[in-house]
Amino acid sequence: MKSIQIIAGVMAGALLALVLAGCGPTGGTLTLVNESSYLLSSPSISLGGGREGALSPGQWMQSSIDKNAVGATVEFSLAEGEDKITVSHGGSWFLARWTSNLIGVRDGEAVVVTVTNKSN
């Protein structure tokens, strides 16, 4: 009888572990924060379709999704030039438009891309 209780306990523990592993949070949020003193034109976040006309200094925008994503991107234009700001995530400039590398958002995490003035 004791071996049946042990087996039942192990099976119940394994079942609970499977349920908890499958019920964790998914998706997350991606935020673009403009801490620079420059206007960011046409900012967009591919995750969830976030798009604004402009992001003034001190403003931010956020987009979220309810499932895990691997290939989200953040984009914006800067008329003053790329040599005046620093972006917290990797990316590249093309024709005065910055595009991030692919960003993964999963398991309920919040990813923040911050734009700051370049220190001299």
C-alpha positions in Angstrom: 0.0 0.0 0.0 2.9 2.4 0.8 4.3 1.9 -2.7 1.0 2.9 -4.3 1.0 6.1 -2.3 4.6 6.9 -3.3 3.7 6.3 -7.0 0.6 8.4 -6.7 2.6 11.2 -5.1 5.2 11.2 -7.8 2.6 11.2 -10.5 0.7 14.1 -8.9 3.9 16.1 -8.6 4.8 15.4 -12.2 1.3 16.5 -13.3 1.5 19.7 -11.3 4.9 20.5 -12.8 3.5 20.0 -16.3 0.5 22.2 -15.6 2.7 25.0 -14.1 5.1 24.9 -17.0 2.3 25.2 -19.5 0.5 28.0 -17.7 3.3 30.5 -17.5 3.0 34.0 -19.0 3.6 34.5 -22.7 4.2 37.5 -24.9 5.3 40.8 -23.3 5.8 44.5 -24.0 8.3 46.5 -26.1 8.7 50.1 -25.2 10.6 52.9 -27.0 11.6 55.8 -24.6 13.0 59.1 -26.0 15.3 60.4 -23.3 17.2 62.5 -25.8 16.7 66.2 -26.6 15.8 65.4 -30.2 12.4 64.8 -31.9 12.1 61.2 -33.2 10.0 61.1 -36.3 7.7 58.3 -37.4 8.5 55.9 -34.6 7.1 52.4 -34.9 7.2 49.1 -33.1 6.4 46.1 -35.2 5.2 44.1 -32.2 1.4 44.7 -32.0 1.5 47.4 -34.7 2.5 50.4 -32.5 3.0 53.6 -34.6 3.1 57.3 -33.7 3.6 60.5 -35.7 6.5 61.7 -33.6 8.1 61.2 -30.2 9.2 64.4 -28.4 11.9 64.5 -25.8 10.6 62.7 -22.6 7.9 60.8 -24.4 7.5 57.1 -24.8 5.4 54.6 -26.7 4.7 50.9 -25.9 3.3 48.0 -27.7 2.3 44.6 -26.4 1.4 41.1 -27.6 -0.1 38.1 -25.9 2.1 35.5 -27.5 5.9 35.0 -27.6 7.6 36.9 -30.5 11.1 36.5 -31.8 11.3 39.1 -34.6 10.1 42.4 -33.3 11.7 45.6 -34.5 11.8 49.3 -33.4 12.2 52.1 -36.0 12.4 55.9 -36.0 13.8 58.7 -38.1 16.1 61.5 -36.9 16.5 64.6 -39.0 19.4 66.0 -36.9 21.7 63.0 -37.6 22.7 59.7 -36.1 26.0 60.9 -34.5 24.1 62.8 -31.8 22.3 60.0 -30.1 22.9 56.6 -28.5 20.3 53.7 -28.6 20.3 51.1 -25.9 19.8 48.2 -28.4 21.7 47.2 -31.4 20.5 48.4 -34.8 21.6 50.2 -37.9 21.0 53.5 -39.8 19.8 53.7 -43.4 18.8 57.0 -45.0 18.4 58.7 -41.6 16.1 55.9 -40.3 17.3 53.7 -37.4 16.0 50.1 -37.3 16.8 47.7 -34.4 18.1 44.2 -34.7 15.4 41.6 -34.2 14.2 41.7 -30.6 12.6 38.7 -28.8 9.8 39.2 -26.3 8.7 36.2 -24.4 7.4 34.9 -21.1 5.8 38.2 -20.1 9.0 40.2 -20.2 9.2 43.9 -20.8 11.9 45.1 -23.2 12.8 48.8 -23.2 14.7 50.5 -26.1 16.0 53.9 -24.8 17.3 56.8 -27.0 19.7 59.2 -25.2 22.0 62.0 -26.2 25.5 60.9 -27.1 28.0 62.0 -24.4 30.8 64.0 -25.7 
